[in-house]
Amino acid sequence: MREWTAHARTAETAAKVTAARPAAKNGSFWAGGGGVFSCRYLSRPDAGAAHCALGWKIPTLTMLNAEGLDSCRNMSQWSRSSSSAENKIPHTRMDDEAAIQQFYTFGKKLGQGSFGVVIEAIHRASGKKWAMKKVNREKAGSSAVKLLEREVSILKRVKHNHIIHLEEVFETPKRMYLVMELCESGELREMLHRKKLFSEVETRHIIHSLGSAIAYLHKNDIVHRDLKLENILVKSKDIADSEEMLLNIKVTDFGLAVQKGGVGSENMLQATCGTPIYMAPEIINAHDYSQQCDIWSVGVIMYMLLCGNAPFIANSEVELFEQIRKGELDFSDDVWHTVSTAAKDVLQRLLKVDPAHRITASELLDDPWITGETNPVQRPTNVLEMMKEWRNDMDDDEHLDTLCSWKNVIFCQPWTDAG
């Protein structure tokens, strides 16, 4: 047993509790997204449209091997000491839930899981509304608690307009409480279900925001690994002059996220995790993978926003994974007739089967379709394509002449017709 002493939140309140830290278990295990919702992985490709029996989360495949568990252990120190890299987010030990209610009024239930519930909570002093995730430690088990600790650790390190904000954390001997930004408009998946599809303008706005969040994460060596419509919340929505709906989105659910040390081969990821229809080919092939797996998921999301369906659909898991490995996109449906060539080009670049040829989040933000440039000059999207273009261009007379001038070879001229 370890004795934990909470810091005083106000002059009138300080809590002291004794809690035992759950021990991590070796081996693989199943857990719901974020470690809060216990659901089994469904093999049907349309599993993304189904809800858990006791909750509102889509089943997520989480088979963490030693690499995944080690990452959990390395990131579990948030509960004992604060890192200089972390934002100053209060993490308070309390005797019981009644002590927390001195600061927050508990409101309506927003979501229910197998061992967790999300409620609306109103801060008594400010009157501001928050979403509070309550997790029962005993029901969750040590493995799922580790995923939750991972999520808290990541959220303490990030600060971005399109990433969910963690306000503070409470712990009692039986439960954990995460006070988070409230997104009253719900999940992006629910909104897509109601709208059937988004216009190209609306989709561009969403993908720009999503790309900005992912570029920020990748710059900080954080890989989300479970990007999907259900893990994108809608904070607010505005109606533009053109009657387009512009959404303020927030990326959430960092239970499967991992922070690695750079982009070298020694920092490639190995744990098989994610949601089937959003999985990148390199993950289902059980290859080492990088942050580019998130880019594939962004492409799947963009495709679904524009047409209302997933890019790869099949009647079995085997067929689904085979389609993903091929990566052949279908633009034959009538809905694609109104989508620009530039948007389709972005999809092709996001959904490149080879991650080395897939554009990065930063390159996505610079794409003319995102920036709104007219008559854009097409540029290579990665080093391999740049080398290929350079090699092909060497056959052009103009480039040959230019190269000769660089080398100061005054007698080198393009071939001309002697007659």
Contacts in CASP RR format, 6 or more apart in sequence:
PFRMAT RR
TARGET T0000
AUTHOR 0000-0000-0000
METHOD contacts of the structure
MODEL  1
MREWTAHARTAETAAKVTAARPAAKNGSFWAGGGGVFSCRYLSRPDAGAA
HCALGWKIPTLTMLNAEGLDSCRNMSQWSRSSSSAENKIPHTRMDDEAAI
QQFYTFGKKLGQGSFGVVIEAIHRASGKKWAMKKVNREKAGSSAVKLLER
EVSILKRVKHNHIIHLEEVFETPKRMYLVMELCESGELREMLHRKKLFSE
VETRHIIHSLGSAIAYLHKNDIVHRDLKLENILVKSKDIADSEEMLLNIK
VTDFGLAVQKGGVGSENMLQATCGTPIYMAPEIINAHDYSQQCDIWSVGV
IMYMLLCGNAPFIANSEVELFEQIRKGELDFSDDVWHTVSTAAKDVLQRL
LKVDPAHRITASELLDDPWITGETNPVQRPTNVLEMMKEWRNDMDDDEHL
DTLCSWKNVIFCQPWTDAG
1 18 0 8 1.000
1 19 0 8 1.000
1 20 0 8 1.000
2 18 0 8 1.000
2 19 0 8 1.000
2 20 0 8 1.000
2 21 0 8 1.000
3 16 0 8 1.000
3 18 0 8 1.000
4 16 0 8 1.000
4 17 0 8 1.000
4 18 0 8 1.000
4 19 0 8 1.000
4 93 0 8 1.000
5 16 0 8 1.000
5 93 0 8 1.000
6 14 0 8 1.000
6 15 0 8 1.000
6 16 0 8 1.000
6 17 0 8 1.000
6 92 0 8 1.000
6 93 0 8 1.000
6 94 0 8 1.000
7 14 0 8 1.000
7 90 0 8 1.000
7 92 0 8 1.000
8 14 0 8 1.000
9 90 0 8 1.000
9 92 0 8 1.000
9 103 0 8 1.000
13 99 0 8 1.000
13 102 0 8 1.000
15 92 0 8 1.000
15 93 0 8 1.000
15 94 0 8 1.000
15 95 0 8 1.000
15 99 0 8 1.000
16 93 0 8 1.000
16 95 0 8 1.000
17 93 0 8 1.000
17 94 0 8 1.000
17 95 0 8 1.000
17 171 0 8 1.000
17 172 0 8 1.000
17 173 0 8 1.000
18 173 0 8 1.000
19 93 0 8 1.000
19 171 0 8 1.000
19 173 0 8 1.000
21 79 0 8 1.000
22 137 0 8 1.000
22 141 0 8 1.000
22 142 0 8 1.000
22 145 0 8 1.000
22 146 0 8 1.000
23 142 0 8 1.000
24 69 0 8 1.000
24 72 0 8 1.000
24 73 0 8 1.000
24 142 0 8 1.000
24 143 0 8 1.000
24 146 0 8 1.000
25 69 0 8 1.000
25 142 0 8 1.000
25 143 0 8 1.000
26 66 0 8 1.000
26 69 0 8 1.000
27 64 0 8 1.000
27 65 0 8 1.000
27 66 0 8 1.000
27 69 0 8 1.000
28 63 0 8 1.000
28 64 0 8 1.000
28 65 0 8 1.000
29 62 0 8 1.000
29 63 0 8 1.000
29 64 0 8 1.000
29 143 0 8 1.000
30 38 0 8 1.000
30 40 0 8 1.000
30 41 0 8 1.000
30 62 0 8 1.000
30 63 0 8 1.000
31 38 0 8 1.000
31 60 0 8 1.000
31 62 0 8 1.000
31 143 0 8 1.000
31 144 0 8 1.000
31 147 0 8 1.000
32 38 0 8 1.000
32 39 0 8 1.000
32 57 0 8 1.000
32 59 0 8 1.000
32 60 0 8 1.000
32 62 0 8 1.000
32 144 0 8 1.000
32 147 0 8 1.000
33 39 0 8 1.000
33 57 0 8 1.000
33 60 0 8 1.000
33 62 0 8 1.000
33 147 0 8 1.000
33 226 0 8 1.000
33 253 0 8 1.000
33 255 0 8 1.000
33 256 0 8 1.000
34 60 0 8 1.000
34 144 0 8 1.000
34 147 0 8 1.000
34 148 0 8 1.000
34 151 0 8 1.000
34 226 0 8 1.000
34 253 0 8 1.000
34 254 0 8 1.000
34 255 0 8 1.000
34 256 0 8 1.000
35 62 0 8 1.000
35 140 0 8 1.000
35 144 0 8 1.000
35 145 0 8 1.000
35 147 0 8 1.000
35 148 0 8 1.000
35 151 0 8 1.000
35 255 0 8 1.000
36 57 0 8 1.000
36 113 0 8 1.000
36 115 0 8 1.000
36 116 0 8 1.000
36 133 0 8 1.000
36 135 0 8 1.000
36 140 0 8 1.000
36 144 0 8 1.000
36 148 0 8 1.000
37 52 0 8 1.000
37 55 0 8 1.000
37 57 0 8 1.000
37 113 0 8 1.000
37 114 0 8 1.000
37 115 0 8 1.000
37 116 0 8 1.000
38 113 0 8 1.000
38 114 0 8 1.000
38 115 0 8 1.000
38 140 0 8 1.000
38 144 0 8 1.000
39 52 0 8 1.000
39 53 0 8 1.000
39 57 0 8 1.000
39 58 0 8 1.000
39 59 0 8 1.000
39 60 0 8 1.000
39 114 0 8 1.000
40 59 0 8 1.000
41 59 0 8 1.000
41 60 0 8 1.000
41 61 0 8 1.000
41 276 0 8 1.000
42 50 0 8 1.000
42 59 0 8 1.000
42 276 0 8 1.000
43 276 0 8 1.000
43 316 0 8 1.000
43 317 0 8 1.000
44 50 0 8 1.000
44 315 0 8 1.000
44 316 0 8 1.000
44 317 0 8 1.000
45 276 0 8 1.000
45 277 0 8 1.000
45 310 0 8 1.000
45 312 0 8 1.000
45 313 0 8 1.000
45 314 0 8 1.000
45 315 0 8 1.000
45 316 0 8 1.000
45 317 0 8 1.000
45 319 0 8 1.000
45 320 0 8 1.000
46 313 0 8 1.000
47 58 0 8 1.000
47 59 0 8 1.000
47 275 0 8 1.000
47 276 0 8 1.000
47 277 0 8 1.000
48 58 0 8 1.000
48 59 0 8 1.000
48 228 0 8 1.000
48 230 0 8 1.000
48 275 0 8 1.000
48 277 0 8 1.000
50 58 0 8 1.000
50 59 0 8 1.000
51 57 0 8 1.000
51 58 0 8 1.000
52 58 0 8 1.000
52 59 0 8 1.000
52 113 0 8 1.000
52 114 0 8 1.000
54 112 0 8 1.000
54 113 0 8 1.000
54 114 0 8 1.000
55 111 0 8 1.000
55 112 0 8 1.000
55 113 0 8 1.000
55 114 0 8 1.000
56 111 0 8 1.000
56 112 0 8 1.000
56 113 0 8 1.000
57 113 0 8 1.000
57 230 0 8 1.000
58 189 0 8 1.000
58 228 0 8 1.000
58 230 0 8 1.000
58 275 0 8 1.000
59 275 0 8 1.000
60 226 0 8 1.000
60 256 0 8 1.000
60 273 0 8 1.000
60 274 0 8 1.000
60 275 0 8 1.000
61 272 0 8 1.000
61 273 0 8 1.000
61 274 0 8 1.000
61 275 0 8 1.000
61 276 0 8 1.000
62 147 0 8 1.000
62 256 0 8 1.000
62 273 0 8 1.000
62 274 0 8 1.000
63 271 0 8 1.000
63 272 0 8 1.000
63 273 0 8 1.000
64 72 0 8 1.000
64 271 0 8 1.000
64 273 0 8 1.000
65 270 0 8 1.000
65 271 0 8 1.000
65 272 0 8 1.000
67 269 0 8 1.000
67 270 0 8 1.000
67 271 0 8 1.000
68 258 0 8 1.000
68 271 0 8 1.000
69 146 0 8 1.000
71 150 0 8 1.000
71 258 0 8 1.000
71 259 0 8 1.000
71 271 0 8 1.000
72 146 0 8 1.000
72 147 0 8 1.000
72 149 0 8 1.000
72 150 0 8 1.000
73 146 0 8 1.000
75 149 0 8 1.000
75 150 0 8 1.000
75 153 0 8 1.000
75 154 0 8 1.000
75 259 0 8 1.000
76 146 0 8 1.000
76 149 0 8 1.000
76 150 0 8 1.000
76 153 0 8 1.000
77 83 0 8 1.000
77 153 0 8 1.000
78 86 0 8 1.000
78 91 0 8 1.000
78 149 0 8 1.000
78 152 0 8 1.000
78 153 0 8 1.000
78 156 0 8 1.000
79 91 0 8 1.000
79 149 0 8 1.000
79 171 0 8 1.000
82 88 0 8 1.000
82 91 0 8 1.000
82 156 0 8 1.000
83 156 0 8 1.000
83 157 0 8 1.000
85 157 0 8 1.000
86 153 0 8 1.000
86 156 0 8 1.000
86 157 0 8 1.000
87 156 0 8 1.000
87 157 0 8 1.000
87 158 0 8 1.000
87 159 0 8 1.000
89 155 0 8 1.000
89 156 0 8 1.000
89 166 0 8 1.000
89 167 0 8 1.000
89 168 0 8 1.000
89 169 0 8 1.000
90 168 0 8 1.000
90 169 0 8 1.000
91 152 0 8 1.000
91 168 0 8 1.000
91 169 0 8 1.000
91 170 0 8 1.000
91 171 0 8 1.000
92 168 0 8 1.000
92 169 0 8 1.000
92 170 0 8 1.000
92 171 0 8 1.000
93 170 0 8 1.000
93 171 0 8 1.000
93 172 0 8 1.000
94 100 0 8 1.000
94 170 0 8 1.000
94 171 0 8 1.000
94 172 0 8 1.000
95 172 0 8 1.000
96 172 0 8 1.000
97 172 0 8 1.000
97 175 0 8 1.000
97 177 0 8 1.000
99 172 0 8 1.000
100 170 0 8 1.000
100 172 0 8 1.000
100 177 0 8 1.000
102 124 0 8 1.000
103 123 0 8 1.000
103 124 0 8 1.000
103 125 0 8 1.000
104 121 0 8 1.000
104 122 0 8 1.000
104 123 0 8 1.000
104 124 0 8 1.000
104 130 0 8 1.000
104 132 0 8 1.000
104 179 0 8 1.000
105 121 0 8 1.000
105 122 0 8 1.000
105 124 0 8 1.000
106 119 0 8 1.000
106 120 0 8 1.000
106 121 0 8 1.000
106 132 0 8 1.000
107 119 0 8 1.000
107 120 0 8 1.000
107 121 0 8 1.000
107 122 0 8 1.000
108 119 0 8 1.000
108 120 0 8 1.000
109 117 0 8 1.000
109 118 0 8 1.000
109 119 0 8 1.000
109 120 0 8 1.000
110 118 0 8 1.000
110 119 0 8 1.000
110 120 0 8 1.000
110 131 0 8 1.000
111 117 0 8 1.000
111 118 0 8 1.000
111 119 0 8 1.000
112 118 0 8 1.000
114 139 0 8 1.000
115 135 0 8 1.000
115 136 0 8 1.000
115 139 0 8 1.000
115 140 0 8 1.000
115 141 0 8 1.000
115 144 0 8 1.000
116 133 0 8 1.000
116 134 0 8 1.000
116 135 0 8 1.000
116 136 0 8 1.000
116 139 0 8 1.000
116 140 0 8 1.000
117 133 0 8 1.000
117 134 0 8 1.000
118 131 0 8 1.000
118 132 0 8 1.000
118 133 0 8 1.000
118 134 0 8 1.000
119 131 0 8 1.000
119 132 0 8 1.000
119 134 0 8 1.000
120 129 0 8 1.000
120 130 0 8 1.000
120 131 0 8 1.000
120 132 0 8 1.000
120 182 0 8 1.000
121 129 0 8 1.000
121 130 0 8 1.000
121 131 0 8 1.000
121 132 0 8 1.000
121 179 0 8 1.000
122 128 0 8 1.000
122 129 0 8 1.000
122 130 0 8 1.000
123 129 0 8 1.000
123 130 0 8 1.000
129 182 0 8 1.000
129 184 0 8 1.000
130 167 0 8 1.000
130 179 0 8 1.000
130 180 0 8 1.000
130 181 0 8 1.000
130 182 0 8 1.000
131 179 0 8 1.000
131 180 0 8 1.000
131 181 0 8 1.000
131 182 0 8 1.000
131 183 0 8 1.000
132 177 0 8 1.000
132 178 0 8 1.000
132 179 0 8 1.000
132 180 0 8 1.000
133 177 0 8 1.000
133 178 0 8 1.000
133 180 0 8 1.000
134 175 0 8 1.000
134 176 0 8 1.000
134 177 0 8 1.000
135 145 0 8 1.000
135 148 0 8 1.000
135 175 0 8 1.000
135 176 0 8 1.000
135 177 0 8 1.000
135 178 0 8 1.000
136 174 0 8 1.000
136 175 0 8 1.000
137 145 0 8 1.000
137 174 0 8 1.000
137 175 0 8 1.000
137 176 0 8 1.000
138 174 0 8 1.000
140 148 0 8 1.000
145 176 0 8 1.000
147 255 0 8 1.000
147 256 0 8 1.000
148 176 0 8 1.000
148 178 0 8 1.000
148 255 0 8 1.000
150 254 0 8 1.000
150 255 0 8 1.000
150 256 0 8 1.000
150 257 0 8 1.000
150 258 0 8 1.000
151 178 0 8 1.000
151 253 0 8 1.000
151 254 0 8 1.000
151 255 0 8 1.000
151 257 0 8 1.000
152 166 0 8 1.000
152 169 0 8 1.000
152 178 0 8 1.000
154 222 0 8 1.000
154 254 0 8 1.000
154 255 0 8 1.000
154 257 0 8 1.000
154 259 0 8 1.000
155 164 0 8 1.000
155 165 0 8 1.000
155 166 0 8 1.000
155 180 0 8 1.000
155 254 0 8 1.000
156 166 0 8 1.000
157 220 0 8 1.000
157 222 0 8 1.000
157 259 0 8 1.000
158 216 0 8 1.000
158 217 0 8 1.000
158 220 0 8 1.000
158 222 0 8 1.000
159 165 0 8 1.000
160 212 0 8 1.000
160 213 0 8 1.000
160 216 0 8 1.000
160 217 0 8 1.000
161 209 0 8 1.000
161 212 0 8 1.000
162 209 0 8 1.000
162 210 0 8 1.000
162 212 0 8 1.000
162 213 0 8 1.000
162 248 0 8 1.000
162 249 0 8 1.000
162 250 0 8 1.000
162 251 0 8 1.000
163 213 0 8 1.000
163 216 0 8 1.000
163 217 0 8 1.000
163 250 0 8 1.000
163 251 0 8 1.000
163 252 0 8 1.000
164 180 0 8 1.000
164 181 0 8 1.000
164 183 0 8 1.000
164 233 0 8 1.000
164 250 0 8 1.000
164 251 0 8 1.000
164 252 0 8 1.000
165 180 0 8 1.000
165 181 0 8 1.000
165 250 0 8 1.000
166 178 0 8 1.000
166 179 0 8 1.000
166 180 0 8 1.000
166 181 0 8 1.000
167 179 0 8 1.000
167 180 0 8 1.000
167 181 0 8 1.000
168 179 0 8 1.000
169 176 0 8 1.000
169 177 0 8 1.000
169 178 0 8 1.000
169 179 0 8 1.000
170 176 0 8 1.000
170 177 0 8 1.000
170 179 0 8 1.000
171 177 0 8 1.000
180 252 0 8 1.000
181 235 0 8 1.000
181 250 0 8 1.000
183 233 0 8 1.000
183 234 0 8 1.000
183 235 0 8 1.000
183 250 0 8 1.000
183 252 0 8 1.000
184 235 0 8 1.000
185 191 0 8 1.000
185 233 0 8 1.000
185 234 0 8 1.000
185 235 0 8 1.000
185 236 0 8 1.000
185 237 0 8 1.000
185 247 0 8 1.000
186 233 0 8 1.000
186 234 0 8 1.000
187 229 0 8 1.000
187 230 0 8 1.000
187 232 0 8 1.000
187 233 0 8 1.000
187 234 0 8 1.000
188 206 0 8 1.000
188 229 0 8 1.000
188 230 0 8 1.000
188 232 0 8 1.000
188 233 0 8 1.000
188 234 0 8 1.000
188 247 0 8 1.000
188 249 0 8 1.000
189 228 0 8 1.000
189 229 0 8 1.000
189 230 0 8 1.000
189 232 0 8 1.000
191 234 0 8 1.000
191 247 0 8 1.000
192 198 0 8 1.000
192 229 0 8 1.000
192 304 0 8 1.000
192 305 0 8 1.000
192 308 0 8 1.000
195 245 0 8 1.000
196 308 0 8 1.000
197 305 0 8 1.000
197 306 0 8 1.000
197 307 0 8 1.000
197 308 0 8 1.000
197 335 0 8 1.000
198 206 0 8 1.000
198 245 0 8 1.000
198 305 0 8 1.000
198 306 0 8 1.000
199 244 0 8 1.000
200 306 0 8 1.000
200 338 0 8 1.000
200 339 0 8 1.000
200 340 0 8 1.000
200 343 0 8 1.000
201 240 0 8 1.000
201 242 0 8 1.000
201 244 0 8 1.000
202 244 0 8 1.000
202 245 0 8 1.000
202 246 0 8 1.000
202 247 0 8 1.000
202 305 0 8 1.000
203 302 0 8 1.000
203 305 0 8 1.000
203 306 0 8 1.000
203 343 0 8 1.000
204 343 0 8 1.000
204 369 0 8 1.000
204 370 0 8 1.000
204 372 0 8 1.000
205 244 0 8 1.000
205 246 0 8 1.000
205 247 0 8 1.000
206 247 0 8 1.000
206 249 0 8 1.000
206 305 0 8 1.000
207 298 0 8 1.000
207 301 0 8 1.000
207 302 0 8 1.000
207 305 0 8 1.000
207 346 0 8 1.000
207 364 0 8 1.000
207 370 0 8 1.000
208 365 0 8 1.000
208 370 0 8 1.000
209 247 0 8 1.000
209 248 0 8 1.000
209 249 0 8 1.000
210 227 0 8 1.000
210 232 0 8 1.000
210 249 0 8 1.000
210 251 0 8 1.000
210 298 0 8 1.000
210 301 0 8 1.000
211 298 0 8 1.000
211 361 0 8 1.000
211 364 0 8 1.000
211 365 0 8 1.000
212 365 0 8 1.000
213 251 0 8 1.000
214 224 0 8 1.000
214 227 0 8 1.000
214 251 0 8 1.000
214 294 0 8 1.000
214 295 0 8 1.000
214 298 0 8 1.000
214 361 0 8 1.000
215 360 0 8 1.000
215 361 0 8 1.000
215 362 0 8 1.000
215 364 0 8 1.000
215 365 0 8 1.000
217 223 0 8 1.000
217 224 0 8 1.000
217 257 0 8 1.000
217 291 0 8 1.000
217 294 0 8 1.000
218 291 0 8 1.000
218 294 0 8 1.000
218 360 0 8 1.000
218 361 0 8 1.000
218 362 0 8 1.000
219 362 0 8 1.000
220 259 0 8 1.000
221 259 0 8 1.000
221 260 0 8 1.000
221 261 0 8 1.000
221 262 0 8 1.000
221 263 0 8 1.000
221 267 0 8 1.000
221 291 0 8 1.000
222 257 0 8 1.000
222 258 0 8 1.000
222 259 0 8 1.000
223 257 0 8 1.000
223 258 0 8 1.000
223 259 0 8 1.000
223 260 0 8 1.000
223 269 0 8 1.000
223 290 0 8 1.000
223 291 0 8 1.000
223 293 0 8 1.000
223 294 0 8 1.000
224 231 0 8 1.000
224 251 0 8 1.000
224 254 0 8 1.000
224 256 0 8 1.000
224 257 0 8 1.000
224 294 0 8 1.000
224 297 0 8 1.000
225 256 0 8 1.000
225 257 0 8 1.000
225 258 0 8 1.000
225 269 0 8 1.000
225 273 0 8 1.000
225 274 0 8 1.000
225 293 0 8 1.000
225 294 0 8 1.000
226 253 0 8 1.000
226 255 0 8 1.000
226 256 0 8 1.000
226 257 0 8 1.000
226 273 0 8 1.000
226 274 0 8 1.000
226 275 0 8 1.000
226 278 0 8 1.000
226 297 0 8 1.000
227 251 0 8 1.000
227 278 0 8 1.000
227 294 0 8 1.000
227 297 0 8 1.000
227 298 0 8 1.000
227 301 0 8 1.000
228 275 0 8 1.000
228 278 0 8 1.000
228 297 0 8 1.000
228 300 0 8 1.000
228 301 0 8 1.000
229 301 0 8 1.000
229 304 0 8 1.000
230 253 0 8 1.000
231 251 0 8 1.000
231 252 0 8 1.000
231 253 0 8 1.000
232 249 0 8 1.000
232 250 0 8 1.000
232 251 0 8 1.000
232 252 0 8 1.000
232 301 0 8 1.000
233 249 0 8 1.000
233 250 0 8 1.000
233 252 0 8 1.000
234 247 0 8 1.000
234 248 0 8 1.000
234 249 0 8 1.000
234 250 0 8 1.000
235 248 0 8 1.000
235 249 0 8 1.000
235 250 0 8 1.000
236 247 0 8 1.000
236 248 0 8 1.000
237 245 0 8 1.000
237 246 0 8 1.000
237 247 0 8 1.000
237 248 0 8 1.000
238 245 0 8 1.000
238 246 0 8 1.000
238 248 0 8 1.000
239 245 0 8 1.000
239 246 0 8 1.000
240 246 0 8 1.000
256 273 0 8 1.000
256 274 0 8 1.000
258 269 0 8 1.000
258 271 0 8 1.000
260 267 0 8 1.000
260 269 0 8 1.000
261 267 0 8 1.000
263 290 0 8 1.000
263 291 0 8 1.000
265 288 0 8 1.000
267 290 0 8 1.000
268 288 0 8 1.000
268 289 0 8 1.000
268 290 0 8 1.000
269 288 0 8 1.000
269 289 0 8 1.000
269 290 0 8 1.000
269 293 0 8 1.000
270 288 0 8 1.000
270 289 0 8 1.000
272 283 0 8 1.000
272 286 0 8 1.000
273 283 0 8 1.000
274 283 0 8 1.000
276 317 0 8 1.000
276 320 0 8 1.000
276 321 0 8 1.000
277 300 0 8 1.000
277 310 0 8 1.000
277 312 0 8 1.000
277 313 0 8 1.000
277 320 0 8 1.000
278 296 0 8 1.000
278 297 0 8 1.000
278 300 0 8 1.000
278 301 0 8 1.000
279 293 0 8 1.000
279 296 0 8 1.000
279 297 0 8 1.000
279 321 0 8 1.000
279 324 0 8 1.000
280 289 0 8 1.000
280 292 0 8 1.000
280 293 0 8 1.000
280 295 0 8 1.000
280 296 0 8 1.000
280 297 0 8 1.000
280 324 0 8 1.000
280 355 0 8 1.000
281 296 0 8 1.000
281 324 0 8 1.000
281 325 0 8 1.000
281 327 0 8 1.000
281 353 0 8 1.000
282 288 0 8 1.000
282 289 0 8 1.000
282 292 0 8 1.000
282 293 0 8 1.000
282 355 0 8 1.000
283 289 0 8 1.000
283 293 0 8 1.000
284 321 0 8 1.000
284 324 0 8 1.000
284 325 0 8 1.000
285 325 0 8 1.000
289 355 0 8 1.000
290 355 0 8 1.000
291 361 0 8 1.000
292 355 0 8 1.000
292 358 0 8 1.000
292 360 0 8 1.000
293 355 0 8 1.000
294 361 0 8 1.000
295 350 0 8 1.000
295 355 0 8 1.000
295 358 0 8 1.000
295 359 0 8 1.000
295 360 0 8 1.000
295 361 0 8 1.000
295 364 0 8 1.000
296 350 0 8 1.000
296 351 0 8 1.000
296 355 0 8 1.000
296 358 0 8 1.000
298 350 0 8 1.000
298 361 0 8 1.000
298 364 0 8 1.000
299 311 0 8 1.000
299 347 0 8 1.000
299 350 0 8 1.000
299 351 0 8 1.000
300 310 0 8 1.000
300 311 0 8 1.000
300 312 0 8 1.000
300 351 0 8 1.000
302 346 0 8 1.000
302 347 0 8 1.000
302 350 0 8 1.000
303 309 0 8 1.000
303 310 0 8 1.000
303 311 0 8 1.000
303 329 0 8 1.000
303 347 0 8 1.000
303 351 0 8 1.000
304 310 0 8 1.000
304 311 0 8 1.000
306 335 0 8 1.000
306 336 0 8 1.000
306 339 0 8 1.000
306 343 0 8 1.000
306 347 0 8 1.000
307 333 0 8 1.000
307 335 0 8 1.000
307 336 0 8 1.000
308 335 0 8 1.000
311 327 0 8 1.000
311 329 0 8 1.000
311 330 0 8 1.000
311 347 0 8 1.000
311 351 0 8 1.000
312 320 0 8 1.000
312 323 0 8 1.000
312 324 0 8 1.000
312 327 0 8 1.000
313 320 0 8 1.000
313 323 0 8 1.000
314 320 0 8 1.000
314 322 0 8 1.000
314 323 0 8 1.000
325 353 0 8 1.000
326 353 0 8 1.000
327 351 0 8 1.000
327 353 0 8 1.000
329 344 0 8 1.000
329 347 0 8 1.000
329 348 0 8 1.000
329 351 0 8 1.000
331 339 0 8 1.000
331 344 0 8 1.000
336 344 0 8 1.000
340 369 0 8 1.000
342 368 0 8 1.000
342 369 0 8 1.000
342 376 0 8 1.000
343 369 0 8 1.000
345 369 0 8 1.000
346 364 0 8 1.000
346 367 0 8 1.000
346 369 0 8 1.000
346 370 0 8 1.000
349 358 0 8 1.000
349 359 0 8 1.000
349 364 0 8 1.000
349 367 0 8 1.000
349 381 0 8 1.000
350 358 0 8 1.000
350 359 0 8 1.000
350 364 0 8 1.000
351 358 0 8 1.000
352 358 0 8 1.000
352 359 0 8 1.000
356 382 0 8 1.000
356 384 0 8 1.000
357 381 0 8 1.000
357 382 0 8 1.000
357 384 0 8 1.000
357 385 0 8 1.000
358 382 0 8 1.000
359 367 0 8 1.000
359 381 0 8 1.000
359 382 0 8 1.000
360 382 0 8 1.000
363 381 0 8 1.000
363 382 0 8 1.000
364 370 0 8 1.000
365 371 0 8 1.000
368 376 0 8 1.000
380 386 0 8 1.000
380 388 0 8 1.000
380 389 0 8 1.000
393 399 0 8 1.000
394 400 0 8 1.000
394 403 0 8 1.000
397 414 0 8 1.000
397 415 0 8 1.000
400 412 0 8 1.000
400 414 0 8 1.000
401 412 0 8 1.000
401 413 0 8 1.000
401 414 0 8 1.000
404 412 0 8 1.000
404 413 0 8 1.000
END
